[in-house]
């Protein structure tokens, strides 16, 4: 056991942009979360998922979370950027904090450096890796109603390709 892990039961709190009241839950975020849940279940690890009340009113929300109940915090998918992510480092300072399947925009930013381990899908100076969503478990077939495009996320800056994607 290294100095970051605490004795006692290990329980993981899964978070991401889908967890924040002012966050987003893109299809890729949800699929990446499903993949991480599948891996944790396969390893026999106990975990909870925290959702924004705007996405899942009936689910666990940050207001309900007792940080001391968790040994690990895993941030799934999306950009490691901004005060919401930085607050996780303060609130869960006692936890081993891991980011997985994320985009690193500023490797020296506090949102990135606060994690003990970052398993990025893309970062400056590296080749992108396969998105976790590509390995998500199959879900029952459902009719597709439509596609919704996000027209830009400022945190990506000049790296954003939202306009290209929206133009088709």
Beta strands, then each sheet from edge to edge (+ up, - down):
strand 1: 11-15
strand 2: 46-49
strand 3: 72-80
strand 4: 96-104
strand 5: 117-123
sheet 1: 2+ 1+ 3+ 4+ 5+
end
